[in-house]
Amino acid sequence: MGLPSGLLREVFAIESPTETRNALGESVQAWSEVGRVYGSYEAVSYSEQQRRGQIGGSTQATVRIRYVEGLRGNWRLRWVSRADRILYISAVVEKGAREEHELTVEEQAT
């Protein structure tokens, strides 16, 4: 049956990593947009840590989208409808018969 369209209110750009070279010839990771999808977002947990004298945190969440062929766990989502916040994918679970993906994502607070 898949995801009801009423739940898919958020816009996400799916991005894959690519290696490029900077002016010094060093390898640098860049991100290329693969496509855009609508999905749902649900925060699961938040953890706070102190690093180098500053407090920062990370949020783990679940994002549900319709199935995307070739989606990988080393890709990321750019949350377009929320000021381009970056969500790193840590797990990809295929639901149903290629109907949807349930992604575990992490956002690093600055």
Residue pairs with C-beta under 8 A, 6 or more apart in sequence:
1 96
1 99
2 66
2 96
2 99
2 100
3 40
3 64
3 65
3 66
3 99
3 100
5 38
7 40
7 64
8 38
8 39
8 40
8 64
8 65
8 66
9 38
9 40
9 81
10 38
10 39
10 40
10 41
10 63
10 79
10 81
10 82
11 36
11 37
11 38
11 79
11 80
11 81
12 36
12 37
12 38
12 39
12 63
12 65
12 77
12 78
12 79
12 80
12 81
12 87
13 33
13 35
13 36
13 77
13 78
13 80
14 33
14 34
14 35
14 36
14 37
14 68
14 71
14 75
14 77
15 31
15 32
15 33
15 34
15 75
15 76
15 77
15 78
16 31
16 32
16 34
16 72
16 74
16 75
17 29
17 30
17 31
17 32
17 74
17 75
17 76
18 29
18 30
18 31
18 32
19 27
19 28
19 29
19 30
20 27
20 28
20 29
20 30
21 27
21 28
22 28
31 76
31 78
33 78
34 68
34 75
35 68
36 80
37 65
37 66
37 68
38 65
38 66
39 63
39 64
39 65
39 66
40 63
40 64
41 61
41 62
41 63
41 79
42 61
42 62
42 63
42 64
43 59
43 60
43 61
44 60
44 61
44 62
44 104
45 59
45 60
46 57
46 58
46 59
46 60
47 57
47 58
47 60
48 55
48 56
48 57
49 55
49 56
49 57
49 58
50 56
56 108
56 109
56 110
57 108
57 109
58 106
58 107
58 108
58 109
59 106
59 107
59 109
60 90
60 104
60 105
60 106
61 87
61 104
61 105
61 106
61 107
62 102
62 103
62 104
62 105
63 77
63 87
63 102
63 103
63 105
64 100
64 101
64 102
64 103
65 100
65 101
65 103
66 99
66 100
66 101
67 94
67 98
67 99
67 100
67 101
68 101
71 89
71 92
71 101
72 89
72 92
73 89
73 90
73 91
73 92
74 89
75 89
76 86
76 87
76 88
76 89
77 86
77 87
77 89
77 103
77 105
78 84
78 85
78 86
78 87
79 85
79 86
79 87
85 107
86 107
86 108
87 105
87 106
87 107
88 105
88 106
88 107
88 108
89 103
89 104
89 105
90 104
90 105
90 106
91 103
91 104
92 101
92 103
93 101
93 102
93 103
93 104
94 100
94 101
95 101
95 102
